Amino acid sequence: MNDLVFIGDWTKDRVLGSGSFGVVVLWRHNRTDEKLAIKTCKWSDELNDKHRERWTKEVEMLQNTNNANIVSTKELPPEFSKGLERVNPSRLPILCMEYCGGGDLRQLLNKAEFCAGLREPQVRQILSDIRNAMQFLHSNRITHRDLKPENVVLQIIDSPSKNNLGVQSPKKIVYKLIDLGYAKEIDSNSVCASFVGTLQYLAPELFASKSYSNSVDFWSFGLLAFEIICGTRPFLPYLAPVQWIPQVKKKLHDNICVYETHHGDIEYSNEIFPENYISKPLKEFLEKWLRIALEWDPKLRGRDAPSKVTFNIPTEQQATAASKIVIFDLLEDILSKKIVKVFSVSTLSQHAYEIDEKTNIQALKKFLQNDTKITADKQIIISPKNYLNIGDDELVINYWNESCTNMLYVFDKTLILKDVIEPIVPKAIQRALKENQKALYNFKNSQNLYKNGVFFVLSQVEMYESLIHSLFARAESLKHEGKLLLLKHNTVDKCIGKLIEKQELITNMTETGKKHVERLREDGTGVNYLGGFDKLFKDIDDRSEKVTKLQLAWTQLSVRLQSATRRSNEVLSIEINNFVARNNFQSLLSETLKTYVNFKKGEFFNDQRTKEKPCTDIIKLCYECLKLRCKIVLEMSHQPFMLKLMDLNTEFTKISDIITNAADNNDKLNTDLTTLSNELTDCMWATISLLSSEADDLANLPYSVVSFQKRDFKIGESVSSHCIKVLNKVEEDEKLKNLIEESLKLRKNHSQLTEKLTMQRELLKKTDFDYSFLAK
């Protein structure tokens, strides 16, 4: 097909892949730019009946398959039927499929940056898509029999949507299963005797017997899952099947990994390799799933009641009765779990926790307290979603984002970075740094060393990026914090203004009262009744003094807040960007990836695999990475923008506490002044009432106690005779006093006479007179 370039309006783009006897070519339409992947058989006479049957079966299966994660077929354009005749000597059906432009999973894993595994969002997506495809096939009684990274392709779907920050969302990728050439329609309890598939991903029973069931797909799925997490297969990947099978056969149910140590010993592990990019909760969940997927006994593999040891296996009848296939449902449940990822700035560490719909920030702080040793009251939780300091009662689920590396940042109120933060260095790198630089490594150990070196450098790059993003988020959050403090300040400021008004009113009343009391005491009038005012006046003066102090402190706080807010609005991002431009891992990362690629190129030569050689280049890069990390952390701690962030963090914390205390004091003083005002009013009227009831006559009452009715006054006249100016005040006062006394006596006599008259009238009504004497 190499000489065939044009067919009608279609142009051959490139060969996508070539198998044992089939080749897939990408064709592009000249006008519509439509792309098709067309698979033809490249052999003719060499094909036997079994090959022809396999080919025809694959075409029929794909044409009858309708699943989002299995590559779909398309109708072959008419021009290809005739145009491909000379390159299809077998005359077998031509398979026309949708084109998935992202390549296959093996190409992705072969990239240097993914040599130690894929990132968690990718792992989740791949496992979800492959689970969907495999469950569909098995539900239709089809076993794939050749599941491997080469048979998983990536379809890129344009996603022009933007997130809340206005940043373009990454393109969505759908992973699809291809190549059903080895697939066969068998029941879960049926067996097949043909030896198919790729050796590295074949289930062990295929090497030991002539029969197997669809549980072989479970084993291949488990191997693929382990590889996308760690970048390598779990069972002695550097050995041939005849070498690894006897070793892996000894593994217990809980063992999901069998590997060769640096010194050549065989180790069995219940865990995934620590050099991976997935979160701790997901890692633990997937380890449980892998124990089921990688169960040695095919009768128990993928089921909910596997054996605990290989030499104590229940009978097939017992196993069937006691267990059921759960591998797909269990994986679906695991992938549905929500895990929140938090970056701890002060410790430069990643943390992750499973959450549900009810998990709040307060609960998250308790989790973080155990891991970071930062007490909950000193934690500041900030979201890159809105840059706000999240309250304890808010739900964590509101900030969960599966595609986000860091969903939340946690800061320590007392510091930004700790003075000493030890990096996590893979054991292979630790050993290499301690050994002589001229130490020799065999093929297996050098492979492990280079992969761990890339992982270490990448982990430091991601840590640094998380730190920088967290500092940007903190700078933005301080701006928001300043705005919120201004709003809070203005609210309290209004309340303090009302308090000051009330204080001025009560102070004026008190000053007036003091003058009256002093005047009365000078005149000697009602002195015995005025003692209660002294305590009230003292308490009011005390509260007024506190209000004045609050007012003064509030004025100083307002100036302080305005200064802090102005500083928070300074463009700290420029300073941070300038620092990153001078201090970054990019050149070191590029050199590390280049070194790994060169190493991978050399490993394909047989003479390179048998020789031991030094690995000074990757060891040197890891050493430089450690030095650069130490330098960056040390210099960053003394950068002006770090000092500003810490200063603003401390300042806003203090200001917030002061505003809260001021609001509390304002409420208390407001209550106290209201109470004292009521007490003063009550005391005044009580005193007036007491003086009125005990005074011998009107003249003995204090001036303020005398009550005048409205009818006693005439317009234009004086309110009282006390206000009339007289030449002889003493004489006039004496006359007025006599006049009042006479008036009171007259009123008293009048009242007595009235009572007597009333009594006489009542007596006359009740008396019966006898007039009989007149008749005589």
C-alpha positions in Angstrom: 0.0 0.0 0.0 3.1 2.2 0.1 2.7 3.3 -3.5 -1.1 4.0 -3.1 -1.5 7.7 -2.1 -4.7 8.9 -3.7 -8.2 7.4 -4.0 -10.8 9.8 -5.4 -10.9 12.8 -3.0 -9.0 10.9 -0.3 -5.3 11.2 0.4 -3.3 8.8 2.4 -1.9 10.5 5.5 0.2 7.8 7.2 0.3 4.3 8.5 -1.2 4.1 12.0 -0.2 0.6 12.9 0.7 -2.8 11.5 0.0 -6.1 13.2 0.8 -9.7 12.4 -1.2 -9.6 9.2 -3.2 -6.4 9.2 -2.3 -2.8 8.5 -4.2 0.3 9.5 -3.9 3.5 7.4 -5.2 7.0 8.0 -7.0 8.6 5.1 -8.0 12.2 4.9 -10.7 13.8 2.7 -9.3 16.7 0.7 -12.4 18.9 0.9 -14.1 18.0 4.3 -10.9 17.1 6.1 -12.8 14.0 7.4 -10.4 11.2 8.6 -10.9 7.5 8.5 -8.8 4.6 9.8 -9.0 1.8 7.3 -7.7 -1.7 8.1 -6.8 -4.2 5.4 -5.2 -7.6 5.4 -1.7 -7.5 3.9 -1.4 -11.3 3.2 -3.2 -13.5 0.7 -2.0 -17.1 0.1 -0.2 -17.2 3.5 -3.6 -17.0 5.3 -5.2 -20.2 6.6 -8.8 -20.8 7.4 -8.3 -19.8 11.1 -6.8 -16.5 10.1 -9.6 -15.8 7.7 -12.2 -16.7 10.4 -10.5 -14.4 12.9 -10.5 -11.5 10.5 -14.1 -11.9 9.5 -15.1 -12.3 13.1 -13.4 -9.1 14.1 -15.2 -7.1 11.4 -18.6 -8.6 12.4 -18.0 -8.0 16.1 -17.0 -4.3 15.6 -19.9 -3.7 13.3 -22.3 -5.1 15.9 -20.7 -3.3 18.8 -22.2 -0.1 20.1 -20.2 1.2 23.1 -18.6 4.6 23.7 -15.3 3.0 24.8 -14.9 0.6 21.9 -13.8 2.0 18.6 -16.8 2.2 16.2 -17.0 1.2 12.6 -18.1 3.5 9.7 -19.5 2.8 6.3 -16.7 2.4 3.8 -16.8 5.1 1.1 -17.7 3.4 -2.3 -14.4 4.6 -3.9 -12.4 2.5 -1.5 -14.0 -0.8 -2.5 -12.4 -0.6 -5.9 -9.4 1.6 -5.0 -8.0 -0.9 -2.5 -8.5 -4.0 -4.6 -4.8 -4.4 -5.5 -3.6 -3.9 -1.9 -6.2 -6.4 -0.5 -5.2 -9.6 -2.2 -6.9 -11.7 0.5 -10.3 -10.3 -0.5 -11.2 -10.2 3.1 -13.7 -7.5 4.3 -12.1 -4.1 4.7 -12.6 -2.6 8.1 -13.4 1.1 8.2 -13.2 2.7 11.6 -13.4 6.1 13.3 -10.0 7.8 13.7 -8.7 8.4 17.2 -6.0 11.1 16.9 -4.4 10.8 20.3 -2.3 7.7 19.5 -2.4 4.6 21.8 -1.8 4.1 25.5 1.7 2.6 24.9 2.8 5.7 23.1 1.7 7.7 26.1 3.5 5.5 28.6 6.6 5.6 26.5 6.9 9.4 27.1 9.7 10.3 29.5 7.4 12.3 31.8 5.2 9.3 32.3 7.9 6.7 32.8 6.8 6.4 36.5 3.1 6.4 35.8 0.3 8.7 34.9 -1.4 11.4 36.9 -4.5 10.6 38.9 -7.1 12.2 36.6 -5.7 10.1 33.7 -5.6 6.9 35.8 -9.2 7.4 36.8 -10.4 8.1 33.2 -8.5 5.2 31.7 -9.8 2.7 34.3 -13.3 4.0 34.0 -13.3 3.8 30.2 -11.7 0.4 30.0 -14.0 -0.9 32.7 -17.0 0.3 30.7 -15.7 -1.4 27.5 -14.7 -4.7 29.2 -18.0 -5.0 31.1 -19.9 -4.4 27.9 -18.0 -7.2 26.1 -18.4 -9.6 29.0 -22.1 -8.9 29.3 -22.3 -9.9 25.7 -20.3 -13.0 26.4 -17.3 -11.7 24.5 -13.7 -12.2 25.9 -11.1 -9.8 24.4 -8.1 -12.0 25.2 -5.6 -9.3 24.1 -6.0 -6.4 26.5 -2.8 -4.3 26.5 -1.8 -0.6 26.3 -1.2 -1.0 22.5 -4.9 -1.8 22.1 -6.2 1.3 23.9 -6.4 4.4 21.8 -7.0 8.0 22.7 -9.8 10.0 21.0 -9.4 13.8 21.6 -12.6 15.7 21.9 -12.5 19.5 21.6 -13.7 21.2 24.8 -13.9 25.0 24.3 -15.6 25.7 27.6 -14.0 27.9 30.2 -13.9 27.4 34.0 -14.9 29.9 36.7 -11.5 31.7 36.3 -11.9 32.2 32.6 -9.1 29.7 31.8 -9.6 27.4 28.8 -10.5 23.9 29.9 -8.2 21.1 28.7 -9.4 19.0 25.9 -11.3 15.9 27.0 -9.9 12.5 26.1 -11.9 9.3 25.6 -10.0 6.0 25.8 -11.3 3.3 23.5 -10.6 -0.4 23.1 -9.5 -1.7 19.7 -8.5 -4.9 18.0 -11.1 -7.5 18.6 -9.2 -9.9 16.4 -8.6 -12.3 19.2 -12.0 -11.7 20.9 -14.2 -14.7 21.2 -17.8 -15.3 22.2 -17.6 -17.5 25.2 -19.6 -17.8 28.4 -18.0 -16.9 31.8 -17.8 -20.6 32.6 -16.8 -21.7 29.1 -13.2 -22.5 28.1 -11.1 -21.8 25.0 -8.0 -23.7 24.0 -6.3 -21.3 21.5 -3.1 -19.6 22.6 -3.4 -15.9 21.8 -2.5 -12.5 23.0 0.7 -10.7 24.0 3.0 -12.8 26.2 3.6 -10.0 28.8 -0.1 -9.6 29.5 -1.3 -13.2 29.3 -2.8 -14.8 32.4 -0.6 -17.5 33.9 -3.1 -20.3 33.2 -2.5 -19.8 29.5 1.1 -21.0 30.0 0.1 -24.0 32.1 -3.0 -25.4 30.5 -5.0 -25.5 27.3 -8.2 -24.1 28.7 -9.2 -20.8 30.2 -12.3 -18.5 30.7 -13.0 -14.8 30.5 -11.1 -14.3 33.8 -8.0 -13.9 31.6 -9.2 -10.4 30.9 -9.3 -9.7 34.6 -5.6 -10.5 34.8 -4.7 -8.4 31.8 -6.8 -5.5 33.2 -5.0 -5.7 36.5 -1.6 -5.6 34.8 -2.6 -2.6 32.7 -4.0 -0.8 35.8 -0.8 -1.4 37.7 1.3 -0.2 34.8 -0.5 3.1 34.2 -0.1 3.8 37.9 3.6 2.9 38.3 4.9 2.9 34.8 5.9 -0.8 35.0 4.2 -4.2 35.3 3.8 -5.7 38.8 5.4 -9.1 38.3 9.2 -9.2 37.5 8.8 -7.3 34.2 12.4 -7.8 33.2 12.1 -11.6 33.2 10.6 -14.0 30.6 7.3 -15.8 31.5 9.2 -19.1 32.1 11.2 -17.2 34.7 8.6 -15.1 36.5 5.7 -17.7 36.6 7.4 -19.9 39.2 8.1 -16.9 41.4 4.7 -15.3 41.0 2.9 -18.6 41.7 4.2 -18.5 45.3 2.5 -15.2 46.0 -0.3 -14.9 48.6 -3.7 -13.4 47.8 -2.7 -10.0 49.3 0.5 -9.8 47.2 0.0 -7.5 44.2 3.6 -7.0 43.4 6.6 -9.2 43.0 9.9 -7.5 42.2 13.6 -7.9 42.2 15.6 -5.8 44.7 18.8 -3.9 44.0 20.8 -6.9 45.1 18.8 -9.5 43.1 16.5 -10.8 45.9 12.8 -11.5 45.1 10.4 -9.5 47.2 6.6 -9.8 47.6 4.6 -6.7 48.4 1.0 -5.9 49.3 1.4 -2.3 48.0 1.9 -0.3 44.8 5.4 1.1 44.4 5.7 4.4 46.4 6.9 6.3 43.3 3.5 7.1 41.8 1.3 10.2 41.3 -2.0 9.0 42.7 -3.4 10.0 46.1 -3.1 7.9 49.2 -6.8 7.0 49.5 -7.2 6.0 45.9 -4.0 4.0 46.1 -5.4 2.0 49.1 -8.7 1.4 47.3 -7.0 0.3 44.1 -4.7 -2.1 46.0 -7.8 -3.9 47.3 -9.1 -4.1 43.8 -5.8 -5.3 42.4 -5.8 -8.2 44.9 -9.0 -9.4 43.2 -7.9 -8.7 39.6 -4.5 -10.4 40.1 -5.7 -13.5 42.0 -3.6 -16.4 40.8 -6.4 -18.9 40.7 -8.6 -18.1 37.6 -11.7 -19.7 39.3 -11.4 -17.1 42.1 -10.1 -14.2 40.1 -12.4 -11.2 39.9 -14.7 -12.6 42.6 -15.7 -11.4 46.1 -14.4 -14.6 47.9 -10.8 -15.3 46.8 -8.6 -17.7 48.6 -6.2 -16.3 51.2 -3.3 -18.7 50.3 -2.6 -20.6 47.2 -2.3 -24.0 48.9 -5.7 -23.8 50.5 -8.1 -23.2 47.6 -11.8 -24.1 48.0 -13.3 -26.5 45.4 -14.8 -25.1 42.2 -18.3 -25.9 43.5 -17.6 -24.1 46.8 -16.1 -21.1 45.1 -19.0 -20.8 42.7 -21.6 -21.0 45.4 -19.8 -18.6 47.7 -18.7 -15.9 45.4 -19.7 -13.8 42.4 -17.9 -11.6 39.9 -17.4 -8.1 41.5 -14.4 -6.8 39.6 -16.3 -4.3 37.5 -18.8 -3.2 40.1 -16.0 -2.8 42.7 -14.0 -0.6 40.4 -17.0 1.5 39.5 -17.6 2.1 43.2 -13.9 3.0 43.8 -13.9 5.5 40.9 -17.1 7.1 42.2 -15.5 8.0 45.5 -14.6 11.7 45.9 -11.2 12.5 47.2 -10.2 16.0 48.0 -6.5 17.0 47.5 -4.9 19.6 49.8 -1.5 21.2 49.4 0.1 22.1 52.8 2.2 25.2 52.1 4.2 25.3 55.3 5.3 21.7 55.0 5.4 21.5 51.2 3.4 18.3 51.2 0.4 16.8 49.5 -2.5 15.4 51.4 -5.7 13.7 50.3 -8.9 12.5 52.0 -12.1 10.7 51.0 -15.1 13.0 51.5 -18.8 12.7 51.3 -21.7 15.2 50.9 -21.6 16.1 54.6 -17.9 16.6 55.2 -17.2 20.2 56.3 -14.0 22.2 56.6 -13.9 21.7 60.3 -13.6 17.9 59.8 -11.0 18.5 57.1 -8.9 20.6 59.5 -8.9 17.7 62.0 -7.6 15.4 59.3 -4.9 17.9 58.4 -4.0 18.4 62.0 -3.0 14.8 62.3 -0.9 14.8 59.2 0.7 18.3 59.2 0.8 18.9 63.0 -0.8 22.3 62.4 -3.5 22.8 64.9 -7.0 23.4 63.5 -7.2 26.9 65.0 -4.0 28.0 63.2 -5.1 26.6 59.8 -6.2 28.9 56.9 -8.0 26.9 54.1 -8.0 28.7 50.7 -9.6 27.6 47.5 -8.1 28.4 44.1 -11.7 28.5 42.9 -12.6 31.8 44.6 -9.4 32.7 46.7 -11.5 33.0 49.8 -10.6 31.9 53.4 -13.2 29.1 53.8 -15.3 29.0 57.0 -15.4 25.9 59.2 -19.1 25.2 58.5 -18.8 25.1 54.7 -18.9 21.8 52.9 -15.8 20.5 51.3 -17.8 19.0 48.4 -18.3 22.5 47.1 -14.6 22.8 46.3 -14.0 19.2 44.9 -12.8 19.1 41.3 -11.6 15.8 40.0 -9.4 17.3 37.3 -7.6 19.7 39.7 -4.2 18.8 41.2 -4.7 21.0 44.3 -8.3 21.6 45.2 -7.4 23.5 48.4 -4.4 25.1 50.1 -3.8 25.0 53.8 -1.7 27.8 55.4 -0.3 28.1 58.9 -1.3 31.4 60.5 2.1 31.7 62.3 4.4 31.2 59.3 4.4 30.5 55.6 7.4 28.1 55.2 9.1 26.0 57.9 12.8 26.5 58.3 13.6 22.9 57.7 11.6 20.8 55.2 13.2 17.5 54.3 12.4 16.3 50.7 11.1 12.7 50.1 13.8 11.0 48.0 13.2 7.6 46.4 15.4 4.8 47.9 17.2 4.2 44.7 18.3 7.8 44.5 19.3 7.8 48.2 21.5 4.7 47.6 23.0 6.2 44.4 23.9 9.5 46.2 25.6 7.6 49.0 27.6 5.3 46.8 30.6 6.1 44.7 29.8 8.1 41.6 31.6 5.4 39.6 29.4 2.6 40.8 28.2 0.2 38.1 24.5 -0.7 37.5 23.1 -3.7 35.6 20.2 -3.2 33.2 17.4 -3.7 35.7 19.0 -1.4 38.4 19.8 1.3 35.8 16.2 1.2 34.5 14.9 1.6 38.0 17.4 4.4 38.8 16.6 6.5 35.7 12.8 6.1 36.3 13.2 7.1 39.9 15.4 10.0 38.9 12.8 11.4 36.5 10.1 10.8 39.1 12.1 12.7 41.8 12.8 15.7 39.5 9.2 15.8 38.4 7.9 15.6 41.9 10.0 18.6 42.9 8.8 20.5 39.9 5.2 19.8 40.8 5.9 20.7 44.4 7.4 24.1 43.3 4.5 24.8 41.0 2.0 24.0 43.8 3.9 26.4 46.1 3.9 29.2 43.5 0.2 28.7 42.8 -0.6 28.7 46.5 1.3 32.0 47.0 -0.7 33.6 44.2 -3.9 32.3 45.8 -2.8 33.7 49.2 -2.1 37.1 47.7 -5.5 37.2 46.1 -7.2 35.9 49.2 -5.6 38.7 51.2 -7.1 41.2 48.8 -10.5 39.7 49.4 -9.8 39.5 53.1 -9.0 43.2 53.1 -12.3 44.0 51.3 -14.3 41.9 53.7 -12.6 43.5 56.7 -13.5 47.0 55.3 -17.1 45.9 55.1 -17.0 44.5 58.6 -15.2 47.7 59.7 -17.9 49.9 58.2 -20.7 48.0 59.8 -19.1 48.2 63.3 -18.2 51.9 62.6 -21.9 52.7 62.2 -22.7 51.0 65.5 -19.9 52.9 67.2 -21.2 56.1 65.8 -24.6 55.5 67.3 -22.9 54.6 70.6 -21.1 57.9 70.6 -24.4 59.8 70.0 -26.0 58.0 72.9 -23.0 58.6 75.1 -23.1 62.4 74.3 -26.8 62.5 75.1 -26.4 60.8 78.4 -23.3 62.9 79.2 -25.3 66.1 78.7 -28.1 64.7 80.9 -25.6 63.8 83.5 -23.8 67.2 83.5 -27.2 69.0 83.8 -28.1 66.6 86.7 -24.9 67.3 88.4 -25.5 71.0 88.3 -29.0 70.7 89.7 -27.9 68.3 92.5 -25.0 70.7 93.4 -27.4 73.7 93.5 -29.9 71.8 95.7 -27.1 70.8 98.0 -25.9 74.4 98.3 -29.5 75.5 99.2 -29.8 72.6 101.6 -33.0 71.4 99.9 -33.7 67.6 99.7 -30.1 66.8 100.6 -31.1 63.5 102.3 -32.7 62.3 99.0 -29.8 63.0 96.6 -27.2 60.5 97.7 -28.2 57.8 95.1 -27.3 60.1 92.2 -23.6 60.1 93.1 -23.1 56.4 92.2 -25.1 56.8 88.9 -23.0 59.8 87.9 -19.8 57.9 88.6 -20.9 54.8 86.6 -22.0 57.0 83.7 -18.6 58.8 83.8 -16.8 55.5 83.8 -18.8 54.2 80.8 -18.3 57.5 79.0 -14.6 57.3 79.5 -14.6 53.8 78.0 -16.6 55.0 75.0 -14.0 57.7 74.5 -11.1 55.2 74.7 -13.0 52.9 72.2 -13.5 55.9 69.9 -9.8 56.7 70.0 -8.7 53.1 69.4 -11.2 52.8 66.6 -9.8 55.8 64.8 -6.3 54.3 65.1 -7.6 51.0 63.8 -9.2 52.6 60.8 -5.9 54.2 59.7 -4.2 50.8 60.3 -6.8 49.0 58.2 -6.6 51.4 55.3 -2.8 51.0 55.3 -3.0 47.2 55.3 -5.7 47.2 52.6 -3.5 49.5 50.4 -0.6 47.1 50.8 -2.7 44.1 50.0 -3.7 45.6 46.7 0.0 46.0 45.6 0.8 43.7 42.7 2.7 41.0 44.5 2.3 38.7 41.4 5.0 40.7 39.6 7.4 40.0 42.4 6.5 36.4 42.5 6.9 36.0 38.7 10.3 37.7 38.8 11.5 35.3 41.4 10.2 32.3 39.4 11.9 33.6 36.3 15.2 33.6 38.1 14.6 30.4 40.1 13.0 27.4 38.4 13.5 23.7 37.6 12.7 24.0 33.9 16.2 23.7 32.5 17.0 20.9 35.0 13.7 19.1 34.0 14.5 19.4 30.3 17.9 17.9 30.9 16.6 15.1 33.0 13.9 14.1 30.4 16.6 14.3 27.6 18.9 12.1 29.6 16.1 9.5 30.1 15.3 9.5 26.4 19.0 8.9 25.5 19.1 6.0 28.1 16.0 4.4 26.6 17.5 4.6 23.1 20.6 2.8 24.2 18.7 0.0 26.0 17.4 -1.4 22.8 20.8 -2.6 21.8 21.5 -6.1 23.2 25.1 -5.3 24.1 23.9 -2.5 26.3 21.6 -4.8 28.3 24.3 -7.3 29.2 26.8 -4.8 30.4 27.0 -3.0 33.7 27.6 0.7 33.4 27.8 3.9 35.6 24.8 6.2 35.7 26.6 9.3 36.6 24.4 11.6 34.5 21.1 10.9 36.2 22.8 10.8 39.7 24.3 14.2 39.0 21.0 15.6 37.9 19.3 14.4 41.1 22.0 16.0 43.2 21.6 19.2 41.3 17.9 19.0 41.9 18.4 18.7 45.7 20.7 21.7 45.7 18.3 23.8 43.6 15.4 22.8 45.9 17.4 23.8 49.0 18.5 27.1 47.4 14.9 28.0 46.3 13.3 27.3 49.6 16.0 29.2 51.5 15.9 32.2 49.3 12.2 32.3 49.0 11.8 32.5 52.8 13.6 35.9 52.7 12.0 37.4 49.6 10.1 40.7 50.1 6.9 39.3 48.8 7.0 36.5 51.4 7.6 39.0 54.1 4.7 41.1 52.8 2.4 38.1 52.7 3.4 37.1 56.3 3.0 40.7 57.5 -0.4 41.1 55.9 -1.4 37.7 57.2 -0.5 38.7 60.7 -1.9 42.2 60.4 -5.3 41.1 59.0 -5.6 38.5 61.7 -4.9 41.1 64.4 -7.3 43.6 62.8 -10.0 41.0 62.5 -9.7 40.2 66.2 -9.7 43.9 67.1 -12.8 44.5 65.1 -14.5 41.6 66.7 -13.5 42.8 70.1 -14.6 46.3 69.3 -18.0 45.1 68.2 -18.4 43.1 71.4 -17.3 46.1 73.5 -19.6 48.3 71.6 -22.6 46.0 72.3 -21.7 45.8 76.0 -21.2 49.6 76.4 -24.4 50.3 74.5 -26.3 48.0 76.8 -24.6 49.6 79.9 -25.5 53.1 78.7 -29.1 52.1 78.1 -29.3 50.6 81.5 -27.7 53.6 83.2 -29.9 56.0 81.3 -33.0 54.1 82.5 -31.7 53.9 86.1 -31.0 57.7 86.0 -34.5 58.4 84.8 -36.0 56.1 87.4 -33.9 57.6 90.2 -35.0 61.1 89.2 -38.7 60.4 89.3 -38.4 58.3 92.4 -36.7 61.2 94.1 -39.3 63.6 92.9 -42.1 61.4 94.1 -40.5 60.9 97.5 -39.9 64.6 98.0 -43.5 65.5 96.9 -45.0 63.0 99.3 -43.0 64.1 102.3 -42.9 67.9 101.9 -44.9 69.9 104.5 -46.0 72.4 101.9 -45.2 73.5 98.4 -42.5 75.9 99.6 -40.4 73.0 100.9 -40.3 71.3 97.5 -37.3 71.8 95.3 -37.9 74.1 92.4 -37.8 71.2 89.9 -40.4 69.2 91.8 -43.1 71.9 91.7 -45.8 71.0 89.1 -47.9 73.5 87.3 -50.9 72.8 85.3 -51.4 74.3 81.8 -54.5 76.2 83.0 -52.4 78.1 85.6 -50.6 80.0 82.9 -51.5 82.9 80.7 -49.8 83.8 77.5 -47.3 86.6 78.0 -47.2 86.1 81.8 -44.4 84.6 83.9 -44.5 80.9 84.6 -44.1 81.5 88.3 -44.0 84.2 90.8 -40.5 83.0 91.5 -39.5 84.6 88.3 -40.9 88.1 89.1 -38.2 90.6 90.0 -39.1 92.3 93.3 -37.1 94.9 95.3 -37.6 93.1 98.6 -37.4 89.4 97.8 -37.4 88.2 101.4 -40.5 90.2 102.3 -42.3 89.0 99.1 -41.4 85.4 99.8 -42.8 85.8 103.4 -46.0 87.2 102.1 -46.2 84.4 99.5 -45.6 81.9 102.2 -48.4 83.3 104.4 -50.7 83.5 101.5 -50.1 79.9 100.7 -50.6 78.8 104.3 -53.9 80.8 104.6 -55.1 79.3 101.3 -54.4 75.8 102.6 -56.2 76.5 105.9 -59.2 77.8 104.0 -59.2 74.8 101.8 -59.0 72.6 104.8 -61.9 74.3 106.6 -64.0 74.3 103.4 -63.5 70.5 103.1 -64.5 70.0 106.7 -67.7 72.0 106.3 -68.6 70.2 103.1 -68.2 66.9 104.9 -70.5 67.9 107.8 -73.2 69.2 105.4 -73.1 66.0 103.4 -73.5 64.0 106.6 -76.6 66.1 107.7 -78.2 65.5 104.3 -77.8 61.8 104.6 -79.2 61.8 108.1 -82.3 63.7 107.0 -83.0 61.1 104.3 -82.9 58.2 106.7 -85.0 59.8 109.6 -88.8 58.9 109.7 -91.0 61.6 111.4 -94.4 60.8 113.3 -97.1 63.3 112.6 -100.0 61.5 114.5 -100.0 64.0 117.2 -101.6 66.5 114.9 -104.8 64.4 114.8 -105.6 64.8 118.4 
